[in-house]
Amino acid sequence: MVDVSALSAEEKANLELAHEYMRIAYTPGLGSGENVAHLCAADNSFVGPTTFPGTDTLEQYADAHGELMTKLDDLHFVSFDIEMVQGDRVAFRYTATGTHKGAPHGDIQPTGRQATWTASALFRCENGKLVEFVKEWNKLPMWEQLGWPVEECLTYTNA
């Protein structure tokens, strides 16, 4: 955990901003672009081609993640394993868990299987808004635990 007393006022605000985005975007039924828009700069960017390909903004990510949470409707954080703040940068390494008991995943009806996974979220803040979110997440362990098609996790094909 971050020693908040050692942070500048700007760093504290940036940490709170990133936590609020994560809280909203990772709460089933709440995660959506509309619900995080007030936290995001107008010209923000999301970088995470292995996470949700074609997703380019923080609002689009919240929408895509919200759709995933219709399938894992009990998704929640187990822990924030690492939190770091330096100036305009906030970094999290976290563990999350969820059960496929909501909507179907493609043709796969809810399996009741639970998955636990880790990921990293790297944010850049500017003028009290999020301007960049870089997500590092290997979806494969989650997909395997849930029994979902692992081919969906491929980022390279030899076509």
C-alpha positions as CSV (number, residue, x, y, z in Angstrom):
1,M,0.0,0.0,0.0
2,V,1.0,3.6,-0.6
3,D,2.1,5.7,2.4
4,V,-0.4,8.5,1.7
5,S,1.3,10.7,4.2
6,A,4.4,10.8,2.0
7,L,2.4,12.0,-1.1
8,S,2.0,15.5,-2.4
9,A,-1.6,16.9,-2.6
10,E,-1.5,16.3,-6.3
11,E,-0.4,12.7,-5.9
12,K,-3.1,12.1,-3.3
13,A,-5.7,13.5,-5.7
14,N,-4.3,11.4,-8.6
15,L,-4.5,8.2,-6.5
16,E,-8.1,9.0,-5.5
17,L,-9.0,9.7,-9.1
18,A,-7.6,6.3,-10.3
19,H,-9.2,4.4,-7.4
20,E,-12.6,6.0,-8.2
21,Y,-12.3,5.0,-11.9
22,M,-11.4,1.5,-10.9
23,R,-14.3,1.4,-8.4
24,I,-16.8,2.4,-11.0
25,A,-15.5,0.5,-13.9
26,Y,-15.2,-2.7,-11.9
27,T,-18.6,-2.7,-10.2
28,P,-21.2,-4.9,-11.9
29,G,-24.1,-2.8,-12.9
30,L,-22.2,0.4,-12.6
31,G,-19.3,0.1,-15.0
32,S,-20.0,2.1,-18.1
33,G,-18.5,4.9,-20.1
34,E,-21.2,7.3,-19.0
35,N,-20.5,6.6,-15.3
36,V,-16.7,7.3,-15.6
37,A,-16.9,10.2,-18.1
38,H,-16.6,12.8,-15.4
39,L,-13.2,11.4,-14.4
40,C,-11.8,11.4,-17.9
41,A,-10.1,14.1,-20.0
42,A,-11.8,14.8,-23.3
43,D,-8.9,13.5,-25.4
44,N,-7.9,10.4,-23.3
45,S,-6.5,7.1,-24.4
46,F,-6.7,3.5,-23.4
47,V,-3.9,1.1,-24.4
48,G,-4.5,-2.6,-24.0
49,P,-4.7,-4.5,-27.2
50,T,-4.7,-7.9,-25.5
51,T,-7.4,-6.8,-23.1
52,F,-10.1,-5.4,-25.4
53,P,-8.9,-5.0,-29.0
54,G,-10.3,-1.9,-30.7
55,T,-10.9,-0.1,-27.4
56,D,-9.2,3.3,-27.5
57,T,-10.6,5.4,-24.7
58,L,-11.2,5.0,-21.0
59,E,-15.0,5.4,-21.5
60,Q,-14.9,2.6,-24.2
61,Y,-13.0,0.4,-21.8
62,A,-15.5,1.0,-19.0
63,D,-18.3,0.0,-21.5
64,A,-16.5,-3.1,-22.6
65,H,-15.6,-4.1,-19.0
66,G,-19.3,-3.4,-18.0
67,E,-20.4,-5.9,-20.7
68,L,-17.9,-8.5,-19.3
69,M,-19.4,-8.0,-15.9
70,T,-22.8,-9.0,-17.1
71,K,-21.3,-12.5,-17.4
72,L,-19.3,-12.3,-14.1
73,D,-21.9,-10.4,-12.1
74,D,-20.1,-10.9,-8.8
75,L,-16.7,-9.6,-10.1
76,H,-14.8,-7.8,-7.4
77,F,-11.3,-7.0,-6.3
78,V,-9.6,-9.4,-3.9
79,S,-6.8,-7.0,-3.2
80,F,-4.6,-4.2,-4.5
81,D,-1.3,-6.0,-4.3
82,I,0.8,-3.0,-5.3
83,E,0.0,0.6,-5.5
84,M,2.5,3.2,-6.6
85,V,2.2,7.0,-7.2
86,Q,4.7,9.3,-8.6
87,G,3.7,12.7,-9.9
88,D,1.1,12.3,-12.6
89,R,1.4,8.5,-12.7
90,V,-0.6,5.9,-10.7
91,A,0.1,2.2,-10.9
92,F,-1.9,-0.8,-9.5
93,R,-1.2,-4.5,-9.6
94,Y,-4.4,-6.2,-8.4
95,T,-6.1,-9.5,-7.9
96,A,-9.8,-9.9,-8.9
97,T,-12.3,-12.7,-8.9
98,G,-15.6,-13.5,-10.5
99,T,-18.0,-16.3,-11.2
100,H,-19.7,-17.0,-14.6
101,K,-23.2,-16.9,-13.3
102,G,-24.7,-14.0,-15.2
103,A,-25.2,-13.7,-19.0
104,P,-24.0,-16.4,-21.4
105,H,-20.5,-16.0,-22.9
106,G,-21.3,-16.4,-26.6
107,D,-22.9,-19.8,-26.8
108,I,-21.7,-20.9,-23.4
109,Q,-24.4,-20.7,-20.8
110,P,-23.4,-19.7,-17.2
111,T,-21.1,-22.4,-15.9
112,G,-20.9,-21.4,-12.3
113,R,-17.2,-21.6,-12.5
114,Q,-15.1,-19.1,-10.6
115,A,-11.8,-17.5,-11.8
116,T,-9.2,-15.5,-10.0
117,W,-6.6,-13.4,-11.9
118,T,-4.1,-10.6,-11.7
119,A,-3.7,-7.5,-13.8
120,S,-1.9,-4.1,-13.8
121,A,-3.4,-0.7,-14.4
122,L,-1.2,2.2,-15.2
123,F,-2.8,5.7,-15.2
124,R,-1.6,9.2,-16.2
125,C,-3.4,12.1,-14.8
126,E,-3.5,15.7,-15.9
127,N,-5.4,18.7,-14.4
128,G,-7.5,16.4,-12.2
129,K,-8.6,14.1,-15.0
130,L,-7.4,10.7,-16.3
131,V,-5.7,11.1,-19.7
132,E,-4.2,7.6,-20.2
133,F,-4.8,4.1,-19.0
134,V,-2.5,1.3,-19.9
135,K,-3.7,-2.2,-19.0
136,E,-1.6,-5.3,-18.8
137,W,-3.6,-8.4,-18.4
138,N,-3.1,-11.9,-19.6
139,K,-6.7,-13.1,-20.0
140,L,-5.7,-16.7,-20.6
141,P,-5.7,-18.0,-17.0
142,M,-9.2,-16.4,-16.4
143,W,-10.6,-17.9,-19.6
144,E,-9.1,-21.4,-18.8
145,Q,-10.6,-21.3,-15.3
146,L,-14.0,-20.3,-16.6
147,G,-14.0,-22.9,-19.5
148,W,-14.3,-20.2,-22.2
149,P,-12.6,-20.6,-25.6
150,V,-8.9,-19.9,-25.1
151,E,-8.7,-19.0,-28.8
152,E,-10.3,-15.7,-27.9
153,C,-7.2,-14.8,-26.0
154,L,-4.8,-15.1,-29.0
155,T,-3.2,-11.9,-30.0
156,Y,-1.2,-13.4,-32.9
157,T,-2.3,-15.6,-35.7
158,N,-0.1,-16.9,-38.5
159,A,-2.6,-16.1,-41.2
